[in-house]
Amino acid sequence: MVSLEKIKVIYDNGVISKTVLEDFNLNIKKGDFISVIGENGAGKTTFFKVLTGEIKPVSGNYILNGKVIKNKKSHFLFRKLGVVYQNPEIGVFPDLTIEENLILGSRKGNKHLMFRSLTGVEFLESLEIGLEKRLKTKVSNLSGGQKQMLSLVIASMTKPDILLLDEHTAALDPQNSKKVMDLTYKINQKYGITILMISHNLELLKKYPTRIVEIKDGKIFNDINSNINRNCLVV
Ligand SMILES: Nc1ncnc2c1ncn2[C@@H]1O[C@H](COP(=O)(O)OP(=O)(O)OP(=O)(O)O)[C@@H](O)[C@H]1O
């Protein structure tokens, strides 16, 4: 579903040139639930930015559903990916209600883009996280954890080929981190969405049957449990 083949990334500011990813190979299968770990500076964010299209490798192939991404325009990737970042404020409109955010996030309520033609509100209801009972609440009145849960719902409801999460629990306390991870796993299990998340929180990751990809010095150093979790329901 996603293949990275011999990816090489060089940061070059005209004075210094630094190779950050080299001979970087990874296969992501449909339904995978992947955590990417590694020390500071290992290359996790660079790898993430290759997946989002923010960084173009100097060589190697990025293949998404059989299509080589190299020559695609960024809006092609935008339609295929869901992305949630560390900051809970980024993925939501704070001055709008939960319901309004869901309508905007479902691309003006176009049911055909959604799972089982659900509306955004129905998708939220199917996940039973409590926010479905507060549809008229302004998002600015939600906690960081609730905003992050709503961001996850919005990023996943339009059937992304892959949901990319960049330390999406890092700004939350342990209790809210757990709630957000529970929802992340539920979305993977219930809707079969392929999920890849960067995380430093090994204690939390241990609670979930996640495939763990460890990056070290710009290469895959470990790929643990890579054959679990293949039986997700694909809707
Ligand atoms: N724009 C840039 N220009 C030059 N070097 C960079 C740039 N961005 C990152 N680097 C360097 O590339 C290496 C990998 O950085 P990257 O941010 O991918 O690591 P990381 O694993 O995400 O680290 P962290 O866990 O600290 O976020 C580091 O040595 C970093 O200093």
The ligand as a Gaussian input file, in Angstrom:
#p B3LYP/6-31G(d) Opt

LIG

0 1
 N       15.950000      21.783000       7.821000
 C       17.036000      21.134000       8.241000
 N       18.271000      21.486000       7.820000
 C       19.363000      20.822000       8.235000
 N       19.335000      19.749000       9.072000
 C       18.141000      19.356000       9.533000
 C       16.915000      20.019000       9.145000
 N       15.884000      19.392000       9.766000
 C       16.429000      18.406000      10.494000
 N       17.774000      18.385000      10.350000
 C       18.693000      17.422000      10.963000
 O       18.349000      16.136000      10.474000
 C       18.487000      15.144000      11.492000
 C       17.173000      14.397000      11.643000
 O       16.183000      15.325000      12.115000
 P       14.677000      14.887000      12.377000
 O       13.947000      16.104000      12.791000
 O       14.173000      14.137000      11.205000
 O       14.878000      13.884000      13.613000
 P       13.797000      13.304000      14.639000
 O       14.083000      11.848000      14.769000
 O       12.442000      13.687000      14.224000
 O       14.193000      14.053000      15.979000
 P       13.267000      14.521000      17.221000
 O       12.831000      13.287000      17.942000
 O       14.204000      15.358000      18.030000
 O       12.124000      15.324000      16.643000
 C       18.935000      15.883000      12.745000
 O       20.334000      15.750000      12.854000
 C       18.553000      17.324000      12.473000
 O       19.417000      18.212000      13.117000

